[in-house]
Amino acid sequence: MNEERLTILRMVAEKKISADEGERLIDALGDEAQPSPTTEQKTGTAESFKKWTFDFGNLKKDGNLKKDTHSAKFVFKKAGGDPGFALKGASFIKEMRDLGFDNLTVEQLVEMKTHGVTSDFVRKMGEQGFDNLTPDQLTEMKLHGVSPEFVSAMRNLGFENLTAHQITEMKLHGVSPEFVSAMRNLGFENLTADQITEMKLHGVTSDFIRGMGDLKFENLTPDQLTEMKLHGVTPEFVRDVRKQGFETLTVDQLVAMKIHGVS
């Protein structure tokens, strides 16, 4: 039994991945993990397929699953009449190796396969300038919905030298081309990736900025807007404070009042 397949089966047994995920990964191994033919198969008397149950204490042929044990069942079929067993499907491992990923662990293969990292995804990300991504970076980007199209859209808006972490954070926190355009329409034309991500993360919206502008806070910096929103300094709060006679407070003073519960 190939060591990589045993590791995958062990991960299924330990419930680190589901049986379906394990079967998909084993299916992706292709001919690389083909078991050796048995004596019975060499004589041509083998059945067209065999079922094996692995409970990691015993290896049983066509056995029943034991109660109180972690077991996984996989079906391996003969390929094209040749002796031995073969697994169906294209080789995911070979595709990754052809792209330069020669030393992936089983855990990395499982994560990449489970979250939909394909050779096409790797190549297209490379075309967008991300040609030296690690397996973990690829998995995280795919997991959070960072697509080549999203990267292209951000590059077209001027974000051309983003790191994998920055583009992932932007997508994770909801920074979209529409949000970038909205901020630029309000005069924020040179925001960095970190600034616009912080603004989106903490809920700085077009309405919030316009509301503060109506109260004569017309030249706030991205950091000031983010800090005010983070600590709950809203247009309503500013109006309430002004009604009590505090009409010329600075941003720092307003934030300090809100933080300490002065209202």
N, C-alpha and C positions, 0 to 999 in steps of 0.2 A: 504493500500500500504506500503510495507516494506520501512523503512527509507533509507536503503542503496540504494535501487533501485531508490527512488526519488532523492537521491543525484547524482546518476549517470546520470539520465535523466536531472537534472538541469545542470550538467556539459556539456551535449550534447547541451542543449539550449544555454548555454553561450559560446559555441564553444571552450571549453577547450579540448574536445576530439571530434572525429567525431562520426556520428551516427553509423557507422560500429563498431568502437571501443566500444561504449557504449553497443551495442547489444551483442558483443562478451563477454563483462564483465558480463552483465546480464545473458547471457547463461551459464557463468561459475559459477554463484551462485548456480545452481542446486536447489535441494529441500529446501535449507535453506531459500530461499526468496519466497516460494510458497504463493500466495495470498489465502485468505479464500474463500470458495465457496459461491456463492450467493444463495438466496432462490430459484431462478429459476433453478439453477443447481442442488440443492438438490432434486427437484421434478423430475429430469431426463428429463426435457424438454429443457435443454440448447443445443445450437448448438455445433457442434464439435469443433469450435474455435470461438474466439471473437477477434476483432481488437480494440485496444484502442489508441486514440491519446492524447498525453499529451502536452498542451501548457502552463502549469504552471500558468494559470489563470483560466482555466476551464478544467475539466476532461470530455471528450466526448467519447461516444461509437460510433464507425464507423462514426465519423464526418469528414468533410473535413478540410484540413489544412487551417488555416486562413492566409491571406496575412499579411505581416508586423509583424508576430510573429515568435518566435523560437519554432519549434515543432519537435517532434520525434515520429515515429510510431514503435511499437513493436507488435509482434504476439505471444500470449501465447496459447498453445494447451492443450487439456485435455490429461491426461496421463493414458493409459491402461484402459480407461473406467471408472475410478474412478471420483467421483465428484471433481470439482475444476480445477484449472489450474496448470500446471507444466512446468518447463523450461527444455529444452533439454541440454544434455552435462554433462560431468563429473564436479565435484565440485572443481574448482580451489581453492576456499577458504579452503575447507576441506584438500586438499593436502598441502597447506601452513601451516595450523594449525597442521597437523600431523608432520610437520618438525620443529615445535616450534614457528611459527609465529602466535601467538594468538591474537595480538592486532593491526593488520594492519588496517590502515585507507582506505577508499574508494579510495583516491588519490593514495596511495601506491599500492593498488591492481591494479588500472588502469595502473600505470606506469610499474609494474612488468609484467602484462599480455600483455600490448601493445608491450613491448620490448622483449618479448619472454623468460622471466624467468620462467622456468618450474621446477617441482619437481626433474626431472632427472638432470637438470643443477645444482640445489642446492646440491644434493647428491654428484655429481661428483666433484664439487668444494670442498666439505668437505673432500673427499678422497685425495685431493691434499693439504690438510692442512688448507684450508679456511673454517673452520666449525663454525665460529662465525660471519659471515658477516651480516651486517644490510640490510634491504630492499633497501636502497639507494645505498649501495655498490654493491649489486647484480645487480641492474638495471644498474648502471654505467658500470660495467664490461661487462655485456651482450651487452649494447648499443655500446661499443667501441670494441667489438669483442674478449674480453678475454675469451678464451675457456679453458676447462680442459686440452685439448691437448697442448695449448700454455703454460700453467703453467707447465705441465709436461716436455716440451722441455726445458724451462728455468731452471727448477730444475735439469735436467740432465746435464746442463752446469755449475752447481754450485751455481745458485741463489736459495738457499733453504729457506731463511728466509725473503722473500719479504712481504711487507705489501700490502693490497689491492690497496692502492694509487700508490705504486711503480710499481706493475705489470700492472696496468691500464695505467699509464704514459708510460711505455715501449711500450705497444701495440699501444697506441694512436699516439705516435711519430715515429712508424715504426721500432722499435728495433726487429730484427728477429734473429733466431738462426744463420742464414747465416752472418748477420752483426757482431754478437759476434765472430764467428769463424774468420772472416776476420780481425778484430781488434787483435785477439790473434795471428794470423799468422804474424802480424807486430810487435809483442813483447808486446802488451798490454794484459797481461794474468791475471791481478788481478784488473780489473776495477770493481768498485761498480755499482750497478744498477743506481744510480743517475748520475755517471760519463758517463756511456755509453748512457744513455738517453739524456744527455746534448749534447754529441758529435753528436748523430744522429739528434737531434732537430736542431742543428745549421749547419748541412751539412758537418761535418768532414767525409771525405771518404778515402778509401784506396789510391786513386789517389792523394788526397791532401797531405796526410802524406808522400807518396813517393816523391812527388814534392818538399816538404820542405826538405826531406832528401837529395835530389840531390843538394840542396843549402847549405849543411853542417849543417842543423838543424836536427840532427839525434837523439837527446835525449830529445825531447820535451815532456812535461808532458801532460796528458789529458786536464788539465785546460788551459795550454798555447795554445794547438791546438784549443780548443774551442774558446778562446778569439781572436785568430788571425782570425779564420774563421768568427766569429761574426762581427768583425770590418772591414772585407774586406781585410785583409793582405794575399794576394795570392802570389804564386811563381812569377807571372808576376810583381807584385808590388815590390817584393824584388829585382828582376833583374833590374827593372827600376831605383830604388834607388841606387843600386850598380854602375850602369853605370855613375851616377853623382858623384861618388867618395866615397860614404858612404858604405864601404865594410865590416865593422866590427860591425854593429849595433846589439844590443840585441833585443830580442823579445819585451820587454817593449818599447824600443825606436821606433821600427817599428810600434807597435800598436799606440803609441802616435802620430807619424807622420800621420798615416792614419786617426785617429780620428779628428785631427786638420787640415786636408786637405793639409798637406805638401807633395809635390811630385816633 
